[in-house]
Amino acid sequence: MKMRHKAESQGDFSYFAAMTSIPNLKHTIHLALICFLYGIGLLQAQPADDRIDRLLQPPNTYVIYQTATPMVIDGKPDEPVWENVAWTADFVDIEGDIKPRPLHNTRVKMLWDEQFLYIYAQLEEPDVWATLNQHDAIIFHDNDFEVFIKNAAYKNPYYEIEINALGTVFDLFMPTTYRVGGSALTTWDLKGLQKAVYVSGTRNDPGDTDQFWAVEMAIPFSGVSHFGQQQVPSGEDVWRINFSRVQWQHELVNGEYQRKQGPNGRPLPENNWVWSPQGVVDMHYPERWGYIRFDDRTPDLSRPVTFEIPDQETVKQRAWLVFYLQRAYRQQHGSYTADPEALRRLYPRWSEVFGASTLQLTAGGDWFVAKVHAAEDNLCFSINQQGDIQPSTPDK
C-alpha cells in the first residue's frame, strides 16, 4: 500500500492517505507514520496545464512474446530463451524528463506462457541492502522493486507486488484507486507467485562494491483473476503494467545500513524510478501505466519490441483529460460542472488535445458523466467521477 506519495496543492494532484484494510496494529502504526510524513507534504506548485500535459504523455509500450521453455525461477536469466528477449527502455524518474536521470540503471524483460507472466528485472546497485523479512511488511521502507498490473479489459481492479533484495514480498489488491476513496486489500495474497532474487555482490556488506541485484518472477494468471473470471491472455490482448524502483539514500550506523536521516530525524525523501513515466508522484494512476501486448510467437530480437497505442486509447486519453479537469474544477468551486466551456477555460491546449472530438457532459454537485465521441474513428467512451471508463454511444 503505497501511501508515501506527497500531495500537490492544486488540480487533481492531492494524494492523501486513505483508510485501508489493515490486518494488524503494526500496519496501523505504519499508516499513521506514513500519513504524517508524506500525506500532508506539498509539492511546489507548477502551472496546471503543464502538470496535465505530463499526465497526457503517451505511455511506453512493450510486446511480450510467448515461450514454450520450462522456466526455473532463480533470479538468473539462465534459460537461453531470455537471450532472445529485448529489454524495456531504461527507467526514468516518475515525473519524467522534468527530473534528472536516475543514478543507477534499471531495466526489465518479460515473457509469458499459458500459466504465467515472467518478469526479469535488473537493478544496478553499488550497495545492495535490505532489512525487512516479514511478508506484507511495508517493503518500500527498503529499496525495492514493484510491479503494478491490470487487465485493460476491466475498469478498475488492479494488483501491486513489492519485493526487496531479501526476496520479501508485500502484495495487495486494489478494487479502485486511492484518489476516489479506494481501499487496499492488504490481506490478499497472490497465490502461486514464484519469485527469486539474485545479488551480484554481497548483500548487506558495506565492505565491498556490488554490481546489481535482480528479481525474477512468475506471476500466475490465475492469481490475478478476480470475481471468478480467469484472465489468461491470448495473442494480441493488451494489458496495462508499470514497474517502480524505490531508492533511498543510506548511511551506516554501527556498520549496518539504514535510510539516511535528515536534520529532523526523519528519512530523507526517496527516489522513485519507473519504466513508463507517471507524470505525477503517484503510482496509483493506472491510466498512466505502460501498455503490454501479448504475442503468441516465440521471442526474436529481430521483431519489434514496441507497438503503436491503439486509436481507442487516444480517445480514452481525452476522457481522462475531462476527469482531471473536473476534479480541478471541483477543488476550486466545490462541485463538478456540466458546462464544457468551463473545463476548456482551465486548459489552454484543449483544442490541440481534443481535436474534432465532441464532449457531452452532465453533472450534479458530487457526480458527473462525460461522453467523448471521436467521429473520425466512430469511437465513444464515457467516464464518471470514479474514473470508471467504458465504451458508450453519443447522446442523440
Residue, then its C-alpha position, 0 to 999 in steps of 0.5 A: m500500500k503505497m501511501r508515501h506519495k506527497a500531495e500537490s496543492q492544486g488540480d487533481f494532484s492531492y494524494f492523501a492517505a486513505m483508510t485501508s484494510i489493515p490486518n494488524l496494529k503494526h500496519t496501523i502504526h505504519l499508516a499513521l507514520i506514513c500519513f504524517l510524513y508524506g500525506i500532508g507534504l506539498l509539492q511546489a506548485q507548477p502551472a496546471d496545464d503543464r502538470i496535465d500535459r505530463l499526465l497526457q504523455p503517451p505511455n511506453t509500450y512493450v510486446i511480450y512474446q510467448t515461450a514454450t521453455p520450462m522456466v526455473i525461477d532463480g533470479k538468473p536469466d539462465e534459460p537461453v530463451w531470455e537471450n532472445v528477449a529485448w529489454t524495456a527502455d531504461f527507467v526514468d524518474i516518475e515525473g519524467d524528463i522534468k527530473p534528472r536521470p536516475l543514478h543507477n540503471t534499471r531495466v526489465k524483460m518479460l515473457w509469458d506462457e499459458q500459466f504465467l507472466y515472467i518478469y526479469a528485472q535488473l537493478e544496478e546497485p553499488d550497495v545492495w541492502a535490505t532489512l525487512n523479512q516479514h511478508d506484507a511488511i511495508i517493503f518500500h521502507d527498503n529499496d525495492f522493486e514493484v510491479f503494478i498490473k491490470n487487465a485493460a479489459y476491466k475498469n478498475p481492479y488492479y494488483e501491486i507486488e513489492i519485493n526487496a533484495l531479501g526476496t520479501v514480498f508485500d502484495l495487495f489488491m486494489p478494487t479502485t484507486y486511492r484518489v476516489g476513496g479506494s481501499a487496499l486489500t492488504t490481506w490478499d495474497l497472490k497465490g502461486l507467485q514464484k519469485a527469486v532474487y539474485v545479488s551480484g555482490t554481497r548483500n548487506d556488506p558495506g565492505d565491498t562494491d556490488q554490481f546489481w541485484a535482480v528479481e525474477m518472477a512468475i506471476p500466475f494468471s490465475g492469481v490475478s483473476h478476480f470475481g471468478q473470471q480467469q484472465v489468461p491472455s491470448g495473442e494480441d490482448v493488451w494489458r496495462i503494467n508499470f514497474s517502480r524502483v524505490q531508492w533511498q539514500h543510506e548511511l551506516v550506523n554501527g556498520e549496518y545500513q539504514r535510510k539516511q536521516g535528515p536534520n529532523g530525524r526523519p528519512l530523507p525523501e526517496n527516489n522513485w524510478v519507473w519504466s513508463p513515466q507517471g507524470v505525477v508522484d503517484m503510482h496509483y494512476p493506472e491510466r498512466w501505466g505502460y501498455i503490454r501486448f501479448d504475442d503468441r510467437t516465440p521471442d526474436l530480437s529481430r521483431p519489434v519490441t514496441f507497438e503503436i497505442p491503439d486509436q481507442e486509447t487516444v480517445k480514452q486519453r481525452a476522457w481522462l483529460v475531462f476527469y482531471l479537469q473536473r476534479a480541478y474544477r471541483q477543488q476550486h468551486g466545490s462541485y463538478t460542472a456540466d458546462p464544457e466551456a468551463l473545463r476548456r477555460l482551465y486548459p489552454r491546449w484543449s483544442e490541440v488535445f481534443g481535436a474534432s472530438t465532441l464532449q457531452l457532459t452532465a453533472g450534479g454537485d458530487w457526480f458527473v458523466a462525460k461522453v467523448h465521441a471521436a467521429e473520425d474513428n466512430l469511437c465513444f467512451s464515457i467516464n464518471q467521477q470514479g474514473d470508471i471508463q467504458p465504451s458508450t454511444p453519443d447522446k442523440 
